[in-house]
Each structure stands twice: as structure tokens, then as C-alpha cells.
Amino acid sequence: QVQVVDSGGGFVQPGGSLRLSCRASGRTFGNYAMGWFRQAPGKEREFVAAITWNGGSTAYADSVKGRFTISKVSYENTVYLQMNSLKPEDTATYYCALRYGGVRRADYEYDYWGQGTQVTVSS
């Protein structure tokens, strides 16, 4: 079994930065990808970014490209999402997820999910 724990959310003013962390434990081996999704109140969950286990491939939603950076520590099952130039529309609960195989943008492609961490961007 795989466990995914995400953390690092908080309250920040527009233009500020936050870094989210996601650690996977348990039977994590082989080829896998870890992704970040977010869900704002009244909206569907949407893809944010994803990365392969070796950091060799990444993908970003257009809405965060150039502002967010996903990275992975090579010797750890830990993924970071550095979020810069945050906007009020980035306010959401952010979820980390893991799947076996390559990067995918659809949430149904991911099998293991964290509990979510709240990000609020407001003045």
C-alpha cells in the first residue's frame, strides 16, 4: 500500500509565495509519477502540475505555467510545488497524488491521494 501526505499550505497575500510538499511512503517503486491537483469551492478538481519519479518529465496547467515549479528530490519520494506570484484565483485545496506510469493530467488516472492542504491568497 502507498501513503501520500501533503503539507505546506497557508495564507498569503497576492504576489506572495508558498511551497507545498508531498511525501509518498510504502510500496513506492519502479516507474511512477506524482501530481498536484486543486479544487476551489464550487468548482471541479483541476490539474496543476506533475512530475515523473526521476524528474525527467514534467507537465503544468497553462494557468500556472511560469509561476509554479514542480520538483522532486532524487533520493526521496518527496515532491515540492513552489508557487510564486500567487493570485486570488489560486485559492483552493491542493491535493498531491501518485500513479504508476508516466505523467497524466486527469485526476482519475491517479490511484493514491493525500488529504489536501489549503492555500488561501487574499489581501
Disulfide bonds with the S-S distance in Angstrom:
Cys22-Cys96 1.94
